[in-house]
Amino acid sequence: MLFPEKIQIRDVSLRDGLQNEPVFVETNQKINKLIELIDAGFRRIEVTSFVHPKWVPAMQDADIIGQNLPEVHGVEYEALVPNQRGLDRFLKSKIHNGVFFLSASAKHNQANLNKSIDESLVEIKGLVEQSRREERKAIGAIATAFVCPFGGVVPYFEVERIAEKLVSFGVDELGLGDTIGKAAPRQVYEYCSRLAEKFPDIPIALHLHDTYGYGLANVMAGIQAGVHLLDVAQAGLGGCPYAPGAPGNVQASRVVEFLELQDINTGLNLERLKQLDCSFSQLLRDAEALTKNVQC
């Protein structure tokens, strides 16, 4: 069994963690939290999404965020880029990496992006090519890579077909998402190991939700399958507006503690992560209280 000496962890609290919250967290508070994440040791951070604010109001300050990121050596910022308009905004920002995403499930892709899978692939091809020309890293992310909230288990061949296309477009990294947290460790291991074998030069990332308590088991299954990068969120925040039953990501402090028990180094400060669990939770409580006061 493969137990690496170290693994990279990416924080997605400011994007996935906040996108489904009913309250808006102020931009300066997000920047302050970003600085705290960097101080805790994160070197890959997903900071926002260039979606239309009508659909995801929590990301309405994406352009401001993208222009006001602290420049820290060795830190890479990332953002979701859904379409051409999003790409134009991304390329004007100081964000390093664009995340180009679609679903392995046709039903979820239609609900999330209002497109067929093939239509999404045609669009992503052009977005990746433009991004690479501007010397930005392009990440291909496959949502509902294991189980779809509408259609159940997603066959591996669907995931592989999409991955082949993304690699042919020139993505620098592939990400698989267990969007609703229903994947079992054996499925995670099989899908990730087969992709790692098929694309040995492309790093594989794993985005897990802990809906049914399988999160840590799937973390280990992914690591043993050759996954290079794990997504986490502070306080287990997160969820997808178009995926019923996707309440939260795997919790950063729990993942790091779990890995440290097995002598796998993450480069993160566990005590600071535990503090961030509390401070992110308090941040949302404060935002909710402010919203209620304004409504009154």
Backbone torsions as a table, in degrees:
resi	resn	phi	psi	omega
1	MET	NA	142.9	-174.3
2	LEU	-90.2	117.7	174.3
3	PHE	-122.4	95.5	-177.3
4	PRO	-68.6	159.2	177.9
5	GLU	-72.0	-30.2	-179.7
6	LYS	-150.9	160.7	175.5
7	ILE	-148.5	149.4	-178.1
8	GLN	-89.2	141.5	-179.7
9	ILE	-120.2	132.1	177.1
10	ARG	-111.0	134.2	177.0
11	ASP	-91.9	133.7	179.9
12	VAL	-122.1	18.9	-175.1
13	SER	-59.8	-42.2	-173.0
14	LEU	-74.7	-16.5	176.6
15	ARG	-108.9	-77.8	-178.3
16	ASP	-62.8	-35.6	-178.8
17	GLY	-64.4	-31.9	-174.7
18	LEU	-106.4	-16.4	-168.3
19	GLN	-63.4	-27.3	-175.5
20	ASN	-102.1	4.4	-179.0
21	GLU	-75.8	144.6	-178.3
22	PRO	-77.4	-5.9	-179.6
23	VAL	-117.6	155.1	178.7
24	PHE	-97.0	126.4	175.7
25	VAL	-89.9	127.6	-175.5
26	GLU	-61.2	149.7	-174.8
27	THR	-59.4	-44.5	-178.6
28	ASN	-63.6	-31.8	177.4
29	GLN	-70.2	-36.9	176.3
30	LYS	-63.8	-43.3	179.1
31	ILE	-62.8	-41.7	177.5
32	ASN	-60.6	-41.7	178.9
33	LYS	-68.0	-34.6	176.8
34	LEU	-60.2	-43.8	178.6
35	ILE	-61.9	-39.3	177.9
36	GLU	-65.4	-37.6	177.7
37	LEU	-64.1	-41.4	177.6
38	ILE	-64.2	-42.3	178.7
39	ASP	-62.8	-28.8	178.6
40	ALA	-77.5	-10.3	175.1
41	GLY	115.6	-1.5	-179.1
42	PHE	-68.5	136.5	177.3
43	ARG	-120.4	-4.0	170.4
44	ARG	-129.2	120.7	-175.7
45	ILE	-138.0	124.8	174.8
46	GLU	-87.6	116.3	-167.2
47	VAL	-103.1	-23.4	-177.5
48	THR	-169.3	-174.5	178.3
49	SER	-141.4	132.0	-179.0
50	PHE	-90.0	55.0	175.6
51	VAL	-94.7	166.3	177.6
52	HIS	-69.9	130.6	-177.5
53	PRO	-61.7	-19.3	176.5
54	LYS	-62.7	-35.5	-175.9
55	TRP	-89.7	-33.8	178.8
56	VAL	-133.6	83.3	-175.9
57	PRO	-58.7	-27.6	-178.8
58	ALA	-64.2	-18.4	-178.5
59	MET	-105.0	20.4	-175.4
60	GLN	-65.9	-17.4	-179.0
61	ASP	-101.7	23.0	-175.6
62	ALA	-56.2	-41.4	-178.0
63	ASP	-67.3	-38.9	178.3
64	ILE	-67.2	-45.4	177.4
65	ILE	-56.6	-46.0	-175.9
66	GLY	-63.7	-19.3	179.4
67	GLN	-101.1	-5.6	-172.5
68	ASN	-127.8	34.7	179.8
69	LEU	-85.5	135.8	176.7
70	PRO	-65.4	134.0	179.1
71	GLU	-86.7	111.1	-178.1
72	VAL	-127.6	125.3	-177.8
73	HIS	-57.8	130.5	177.1
74	GLY	88.1	-5.0	-179.3
75	VAL	-98.4	129.2	177.6
76	GLU	-111.3	129.1	177.0
77	TYR	-100.7	146.5	-176.7
78	GLU	-135.4	154.9	178.5
79	ALA	-148.2	147.9	173.8
80	LEU	-73.8	137.5	-179.5
81	VAL	-127.6	104.2	-171.7
82	PRO	-87.8	-21.4	-171.5
83	ASN	-163.2	-175.2	-177.0
84	GLN	-62.9	-42.8	177.9
85	ARG	-60.0	-42.9	177.1
86	GLY	-63.0	-38.6	179.0
87	LEU	-64.5	-42.5	178.9
88	ASP	-58.0	-41.5	179.3
89	ARG	-69.6	-41.4	179.0
90	PHE	-59.8	-44.3	-176.4
91	LEU	-70.2	-18.3	174.8
92	LYS	-85.7	-10.3	-176.3
93	SER	-90.9	176.7	176.7
94	LYS	-98.3	14.8	-178.1
95	ILE	-80.8	136.0	-171.5
96	HIS	-78.0	-44.3	-168.0
97	ASN	-120.7	135.6	175.7
98	GLY	-101.0	134.6	178.0
99	VAL	-104.8	114.1	-176.8
100	PHE	-106.0	120.6	-165.1
101	PHE	-129.0	154.6	171.6
102	LEU	-158.5	175.0	-178.5
103	SER	-106.5	148.7	173.5
104	ALA	-78.1	-14.9	177.7
105	SER	-98.0	125.7	-179.3
106	ALA	-61.0	-40.1	-178.6
107	LYS	-66.8	-42.4	-180.0
108	HIS	-70.6	-36.9	178.4
109	ASN	-62.7	-39.0	178.4
110	GLN	-66.0	-41.8	-179.6
111	ALA	-69.2	-36.4	-174.0
112	ASN	-85.1	-41.8	-172.8
113	LEU	-118.5	-5.0	-179.5
114	ASN	59.0	37.9	-179.7
115	LYS	-144.2	158.6	168.7
116	SER	-75.3	165.5	178.3
117	ILE	-61.7	-43.9	-178.9
118	ASP	-65.3	-37.2	176.4
119	GLU	-63.8	-40.2	178.0
120	SER	-64.4	-40.6	-179.5
121	LEU	-63.7	-40.8	177.7
122	VAL	-60.5	-43.9	180.0
123	GLU	-66.2	-44.9	-177.6
124	ILE	-62.8	-36.3	179.2
125	LYS	-54.3	-47.8	180.0
126	GLY	-68.0	-37.5	-179.5
127	LEU	-66.3	-42.3	179.3
128	VAL	-65.0	-42.9	-179.6
129	GLU	-61.3	-43.7	178.3
130	GLN	-65.0	-41.0	-179.8
131	SER	-63.2	-43.7	-179.8
132	ARG	-66.1	-35.9	177.5
133	ARG	-62.5	-30.5	178.9
134	GLU	-89.8	12.0	176.4
135	GLU	60.6	36.5	171.8
136	ARG	-103.5	144.4	176.9
137	LYS	-72.4	139.1	-179.8
138	ALA	-113.6	125.7	-179.3
139	ILE	-114.0	128.0	176.9
140	GLY	-96.4	120.1	-176.1
141	ALA	-116.4	128.4	-178.9
142	ILE	-111.1	107.4	177.6
143	ALA	-79.5	165.2	-177.0
144	THR	41.5	46.7	-177.0
145	ALA	-74.7	-12.6	-177.0
146	PHE	-122.1	-49.2	-178.2
147	VAL	-140.3	137.1	178.9
148	CYS	-102.8	139.6	178.9
149	PRO	-66.6	-17.8	-177.8
150	PHE	-105.5	-30.0	-172.4
151	GLY	-120.8	0.9	178.9
152	GLY	82.5	-152.0	-175.1
153	VAL	-61.5	133.9	178.7
154	VAL	-94.8	124.3	-179.2
155	PRO	-62.7	146.3	-178.8
156	TYR	-58.5	-39.6	-174.9
157	PHE	-60.9	-28.7	176.1
158	GLU	-67.4	-41.7	179.1
159	VAL	-65.5	-44.9	-179.1
160	GLU	-63.5	-40.6	179.3
161	ARG	-59.0	-44.3	179.7
162	ILE	-68.4	-41.7	179.5
163	ALA	-61.0	-41.2	178.0
164	GLU	-59.1	-43.6	179.2
165	LYS	-63.3	-46.6	-178.0
166	LEU	-61.8	-41.6	178.7
167	VAL	-65.1	-40.3	178.5
168	SER	-64.9	-25.6	177.9
169	PHE	-75.8	-19.3	178.3
170	GLY	106.5	21.4	179.4
171	VAL	-65.5	149.6	-179.9
172	ASP	-88.3	-15.0	-174.2
173	GLU	-157.9	149.4	175.7
174	LEU	-115.3	136.2	176.7
175	GLY	-123.0	137.5	176.4
176	LEU	-113.2	132.5	-177.7
177	GLY	-113.3	126.2	169.0
178	ASP	-91.5	77.7	-164.4
179	THR	-60.7	-34.2	-179.0
180	ILE	-113.5	8.1	173.0
181	GLY	72.8	23.1	-177.6
182	LYS	-100.8	-3.6	-179.5
183	ALA	-67.1	142.8	175.1
184	ALA	-95.8	153.0	-176.7
185	PRO	-54.4	-39.2	-179.7
186	ARG	-62.8	-41.5	178.5
187	GLN	-64.8	-43.6	177.8
188	VAL	-58.9	-46.1	-179.5
189	TYR	-61.4	-47.0	-176.1
190	GLU	-65.0	-46.9	-178.2
191	TYR	-64.8	-47.1	-176.6
192	CYS	-68.1	-41.2	-178.6
193	SER	-67.5	-37.2	179.5
194	ARG	-68.0	-39.6	177.5
195	LEU	-69.6	-39.0	179.0
196	ALA	-63.4	-35.6	178.1
197	GLU	-72.4	-37.8	-177.6
198	LYS	-73.9	-34.1	-177.9
199	PHE	-124.4	71.3	-173.8
200	PRO	-64.0	-19.8	-178.0
201	ASP	-97.5	1.6	-178.7
202	ILE	-111.2	117.4	177.1
203	PRO	-61.3	141.5	179.1
204	ILE	-108.1	129.8	176.4
205	ALA	-111.6	155.3	-178.1
206	LEU	-129.9	125.4	-179.5
207	HIS	-114.0	109.9	-172.2
208	LEU	-114.0	143.6	168.9
209	HIS	-111.2	150.9	-171.7
210	ASP	-110.1	36.8	-173.5
211	THR	-55.3	-42.2	-174.4
212	TYR	-113.1	13.4	177.7
213	GLY	82.2	14.5	179.8
214	TYR	-90.5	-0.1	-168.5
215	GLY	-55.8	-52.8	-176.3
216	LEU	-68.1	-36.1	176.1
217	ALA	-63.2	-38.7	178.6
218	ASN	-72.4	-31.4	172.9
219	VAL	-56.9	-49.8	-178.7
220	MET	-66.2	-39.4	178.2
221	ALA	-61.1	-41.6	179.3
222	GLY	-65.7	-43.1	179.7
223	ILE	-60.8	-45.0	-178.8
224	GLN	-68.5	-20.6	178.3
225	ALA	-86.2	-6.2	178.1
226	GLY	103.2	15.5	176.9
227	VAL	-64.7	138.9	-177.3
228	HIS	-96.3	-24.0	-169.1
229	LEU	-144.3	137.6	178.0
230	LEU	-119.6	136.8	173.8
231	ASP	-90.7	140.3	177.2
232	VAL	-140.1	164.2	173.4
233	ALA	-136.9	148.6	177.0
234	GLN	-68.9	138.9	177.7
235	ALA	60.6	16.8	-179.8
236	GLY	65.4	28.5	-179.1
237	LEU	-70.9	161.0	170.3
238	GLY	130.6	166.8	179.4
239	GLY	162.4	159.2	-179.4
240	CYS	-111.8	126.4	180.0
241	PRO	-60.8	-21.3	-176.0
242	TYR	-113.4	23.1	176.6
243	ALA	-137.0	90.2	178.9
244	PRO	-55.7	131.6	178.6
245	GLY	89.2	26.0	177.4
246	ALA	-117.5	74.4	-169.7
247	PRO	-78.7	-28.8	-175.4
248	GLY	-167.5	154.1	176.6
249	ASN	-79.7	166.4	172.3
250	VAL	-61.1	139.9	-172.8
251	GLN	-79.8	129.8	-174.3
252	ALA	-54.4	-51.2	-175.3
253	SER	-64.3	-37.3	179.7
254	ARG	-68.4	-41.0	179.0
255	VAL	-63.9	-46.8	-177.9
256	VAL	-65.0	-42.9	178.2
257	GLU	-62.6	-41.6	178.4
258	PHE	-60.5	-42.8	-179.0
259	LEU	-72.5	-39.5	179.7
260	GLU	-63.2	-33.6	176.9
261	LEU	-61.1	-21.3	-179.7
262	GLN	-108.6	17.8	177.1
263	ASP	60.0	34.3	173.9
264	ILE	-103.4	118.2	-174.5
265	ASN	-82.5	134.6	177.9
266	THR	-113.5	-13.1	-176.6
267	GLY	75.2	12.2	-176.8
268	LEU	-109.4	152.2	-179.6
269	ASN	-92.3	108.4	-173.9
270	LEU	-62.7	-41.8	-178.9
271	GLU	-63.0	-38.6	177.7
272	ARG	-68.1	-34.1	177.6
273	LEU	-65.1	-39.7	177.6
274	LYS	-64.1	-36.5	175.3
275	GLN	-66.5	-37.6	179.3
276	LEU	-67.3	-32.6	173.6
277	ASP	-53.1	-47.2	-178.2
278	CYS	-70.5	-42.9	-174.4
279	SER	-71.2	-33.8	176.2
280	PHE	-69.3	-39.8	177.2
281	SER	-62.9	-41.7	179.0
282	GLN	-66.8	-36.6	178.5
283	LEU	-57.0	-44.1	-179.4
284	LEU	-72.1	-36.2	176.5
285	ARG	-63.6	-40.8	179.1
286	ASP	-66.0	-42.1	179.4
287	ALA	-64.0	-39.2	178.8
288	GLU	-66.1	-41.2	179.6
289	ALA	-64.2	-40.9	178.7
290	LEU	-62.6	-43.6	179.1
291	THR	-60.1	-44.5	179.6
292	LYS	-62.9	-38.3	178.8
293	ASN	-64.9	-41.0	179.8
294	VAL	-65.1	-41.9	-179.1
295	GLN	-64.8	-33.7	178.6
296	CYS	-69.6	NA	NA
